[in-house]
Amino acid sequence: MKRIKILDLIEALVVSGPAKNTLRFAVDCRDRVEISVATFVRTAEKNFTDDSPNEFVSVARNLSIPVSIVREKGPYDFSVLGRLQDVIQRHNADIVQTHGIKSHLLVSLLPKRKFRWIAFHHGYTSENFKMRMYHQFDRWSLRCPDLVVTVCEEFARQLVSRGVRRDRIFVVPNSVKTDGNHREVKTTNGTSQQWKKTPGEWTVLAVGRLSAEKGHRYLIDAVSRMVQQSPELKMKVLIAGKGPADSQLREQVSRNGLDQRVQLVGYWPDVSEMFSIADLFVLPSLSEGSPNVLLESMAAKVPIVATNVGGVPEHVSNGETAILVPPADSASLAAAMTELLSDRSRAARLASAAFDKARLMFSSAKYDERILNVYARLIGNQFG
């Protein structure tokens, strides 16, 4: 059977979110698809070389995935359009896949496309006015692809409201591997000693970009409430990630006297070690699609408190696999966290049920099946 040739255009510096799924799929499905990657690197250096300029490129090449660099001089370098067209022509791909606003827009501007195009819609961040303006480009460019893949039904409804035809939209949630034992993860870099628990202390974990829509400020407010209402409850909250809200969140922690309770630990490319010591995972977001960290928590059998937003209730159910609370509600968040830290039997039941759902509905094999079905819809039934 001839393998279909795919070129993935990804705007990534590190391996997170869409990049993680793409690289894993490229490796696991090599017998059926031939995937290459193109990514943008911004530099004005005349002597620039494309030898692994960032983490994403390094990881992809270490996995023997071909990577092409599309060099750009700045955010408004429209000469990048010609360089992108050269890369696409050189690869002669059957399908080009795009994963971000810029990639969607640039491919939509290419004249006389001879390839099939799938646009992957992963949701938006809204930390500043510029990003909100950029989102408007998708109102036009996402009407142009042959198919659009998004990660939850809520996002599909939003796309329809923006003029994308529903019959062109496929919903494919993210995936997670459930064959590992996070509780047995070992470390060699000393961080486990840094996060060593004191007797009777619970570890609460939150992972995500430090930006407004991730709702970390409500988590910090919830911890402050818990300290006042349940002072006997010993806990340490680890917030992993980086982003524009870093300084504001650190100031909030200090202002509330939580320096001994809450630690902002920065970006970690592999958070499995933190899941291995976590007693509770909290997702306080104001908007979400198919959060990889939620799936990772399910796979690690860590009890979950999350906000009832976006695609979250399509992944976990309130009272069955997690506790879901309203967004931007610190009081409800504090109450749910206190409940699962106090009632460990219920927490364990929810975590076990969440693991079973991840294994059945969000496995890597299930994701691969769904994506291959999208390809079959686009180019025929050679994957059937």
N, C-alpha and C positions, 0 to 999 in steps of 0.2 A: 504494500500500500504506500503510495506516495505521500510524504509528509507535507503538510501545508506550511508555507513560509510566512512568518509573522514578524513584523517590526513593531516593537513597543516603544513609543515615545514617552519618556517619563521625566518629569521635572523633579529630581531628587538629589539631595546631598548626602543623606543618611538612609539607612535601611529601616523604614517604618511604614506602616499603613500599606498603601498600594504597592510600594516597592517590594515589601516582604512577600505579598501574595504572588506578584509577578515572577520573582526569582524562584520561589518554591515551585510554582506551576511549570516554569521553563525546565527545571531539572527533572521533576517527576514525570513529565509527559513528553520527554525527548523522543520516545518511540513513535509518537503520533504528530507532533508539531515541531517545527524548527524555528526557534525564537531567537531573534537578535534584539538588542536594545540600543536606542539612541537617546542621548541626554544632553541638555544644555549646560555649558560651562561658560561663565561670564569672566572675561579677562581682556585687558588691553595690552598685555605683554606681547612684544614682537617675537620673543624667543620661547613662547609657550609651547609645551609638549603635552600630549594627551595621555601620558603614562599615569594612570590611576590618580586623577586630581582630587578625588574625594572618597569618602567611605563607600558610597553606593557603587561607584565604578570599580573600586578595589574588590568588593565582595562579589560583584557580578563576574569579574574576570577570574577570580579564584574559583568560581563555580563553572568555569569554561563556557560562559555565555558571551558571545561576541558583543562588544560595546563600541559604538561610534560616538565621537564627540562632535556636537554642533556648537561651534564657538560663536559667542556673541559679545559685543563690546559694551553693551549697556541695556537698560530696560526698553529703550525705544530704537533699537538697532534693527531696522526692517530689512537690512541686507541679509539678516539671518534666514529670511524666507528662501533666498536662492540656495544657501548652503543646506538648508533642510531638504529642499527639492533634490539636490544632488545626492544626499544620503539615501533618500527613498528610492531614487532611480538606481543607485548602485546596488541596493539590496534586492530590488525587483521582487518585493514581497507581494503575496496574495492579499494579505490583510495588514493594514496599518491600524494600530491601537493607540489612542491618546488618553492621557490620565489627568489633565489639568487645563485650566482656563486658557493659558497661553498656547498650549499644544492644540487644543480644540480650535482656537481662532486661527492659528497659522495654517493648519491643514485645510480649514474651510476656505482660505484665501488662495490655495494652490490651484492653478489653472489646469483643466483637462486631466483630472484624476483618472488613472488607469487601474487603481487598486480599490478593494473594498475597505470601508472605514468603519471601525467600531469605536465609539467614544465611551469611556468609563467615567461615570459621574460619581464622585465620592463625597459630595457635600461641600459646604463653604465655611471658611472662617470669616469673621467680621470685626477684626480688632481695630480697624481704622477706616477712614473715609475712602482712601485709595483702593483698599481691597473691596469695599462695597461697590465702588464704581466698576472695578474689574469684573465683578459678578454679572454685570449687565451685558457683557460681551456674550455670555453663554445663552442669553435669551435669543440671540440670532444664530450663533455657531452650532448649538446643539440641535437645531432643526435640520442641519445639513448631513450628518452621518447616515450610513445605511441602517445602523442599529445603535442604540444607546443602552449600556449596561449600568444599572445603579444598584445600590446595596440594600435598599429596603423599600417597602410599598409606600411609606410616607414620602420618600424622595420621588418615587414614580408619580405620585399625585401632584407634587410640586412641579415636576417637569411638564406634565400635561397642562397645568395652568399657565406655563410659560410658552406653550405652543408646540411642544413635541408630541407627535402622534403616539397614542398609547400602543398601537400595534407594532411600533418600532422599539419599544422599551422592554428590556428583560431585567428582572430582579434576581441578582446573584449575591447573597450575603457573603461576607468574608469567612475564612475557614481557620481552623486551629488543629494542631496535632494533639491527639489525646492518648498517644502511646508512651509518653514519658512519665516519669515520677518526679514531679517538682519538689516533693518533700525530701528527696534524696540528693538534690543538687548540692554539689560541693564547690567550694571556692578556694582559690589560691592567691587572691589579691588582698586579703585582709579585711574586706568590707564586712564580712559576717561578724568579726570582732567589733567593728564600729557600731553595728546594729544589735549587738548582743542584748538579750532581754534580761531585765532584773526579775527576780521571783515575783510571780503574780501579775506581770505586766503583759498587756495585749499589744500586738502590733497591727496597726491599721495602715493599709496601703492605698494610695491613689496614684495613677499614672496617666499622664497626658500633657499636651502642650500647655504652657502657662499663658493662656490667653483668655479673654473675658468669657467666651462662650463655653469654656470648660468648667466654669462655676466653682473654682477652688476657693474663692472668697467665702462662699456659703459653707463650705466644709470647715474652714477655719472658724467661722462664727459658730458652727455647730459644736466644734470641740470646746470653744469657750463656754457654751451653754452646759455641756456635759461636765466640765470641770466645776462649775458652780452648783449644778443640780445633783451630781453624783461624784463628790470628791473622793470617795473610796475606790472608784474605778480607775485603776492604773492603766495607762495606755501611752503608746508612742505612735505618732502619725508620720509616715514617710510619704512625701510628695515628690515623685520622680518626673522630671521633664524640664524643659527650658522654653522661654518665650518672652514676649514683650511685657507680661505682667509680673515678671520675677521680682523686681524691686518693690512694687506695690504690695505683693503678697508677703514679702519678708518684713516690710514695715508693719503690716497688719498683725503678723505673728508677734512682733516685739511689742506693739501697742497693747495687745491683749495679754501680755505676760505669758506667752506660750512657748518661749524659746526652749524649754526643757520638754515640751510635749510634741511640738511640730518641727520636723526637719525638711527643708527643701534640699534634696540631694542631687539636683541637676539631671542632665540627660544620661540615660544608661541604654546602650544598644541592646543589652540582653538583661531583662528584668526578672529572669527565672529565679535568680537567687532571692530576690525580695519576695516573690510569690511563695518561695519555700519556707519563709519565716512568717508570712502574713496570717493573721487570725481573722481578718475581715478586709474585703476590698470595697472601696467606695467610689462610685462614678457620679459626681455631682453636676454633670453637664447641663447646660441650657439647651443644647441641640446635639444630636448624634445621628449617625447612620447605622453602620454595622461595626461597632467599636472592637478593634482587635484586642484591646486590653480586657474588655468584658469577656470575650471568648477565651482568652488566656486564663482568666480567673476561673471560669467554668471548668476548663481542662485541668487546672491545678487543684480543684476541689476546695477553693477558698469561698466562704460565704459572701454574698453580695448584697450591698445596698446601692441602689441606683435611682436616678431620676426617671420619671415616666415621660420620656421625650423621644421624638423621632422614631428610629427603628429599634430602640431598646425593648419595648414590650413585644416586638416580634421575635426577640431572642430569649427573654426571660419573662416569666409570669409572676405577678405579685402573689405572694403566699404559697407558691408552688416551687419555684426555683430561685427566688430572690425576694427581697422587700423593695417595692417601688414607691417612691415618694414624689410629691409635686416638685417641679423645678423652682429654684430661688426661694426655698422654704427651709431655713436653717433649723427651725423648731422641729419640723417633721424629720429632717435628716438626723438630728441629734437623737430623737426618740427611737428611730429605727436602728441606729448604730448601738445605742444603749441596750436595746432589746436583744440583738444578736450577740453582743459581747457578754450579756448576762445569762442568756438561755442558750447554752452551747449545744444542747441536744437538738433544739430546733434549727440552729445554725448548721449543724452537721447534716440534718435531713435535707435542708434546702440545697446545700452544696452537693450532696450526692445526686439529687434529682437534676441539678444543673449540669453535672458531669455527664449523666446519661443522655441528656438532650444534646449536649455538644457532640458527643460521640455519634449519635444517630443522625443529627440534622446539620451539623457544621463541621464535619470531618473534611480532611483534605480530599479524600476520594469523592465526597459529595460535591465539593466545589468543582473539581475537575470534570465531573459528569455534567454539571450545569453549564460550565464554559464550553465544553465540547458540543453540547446541544445548541448553544448560540452559534458556533461555527457551522454546524450542520444546517441551521436555518438559513445562514447567509450564503453558503457555497454548495450546499447539497448534503447528501446523507452518507458521506464516506466515513463518518465517525459512528454511525449507527451500529 
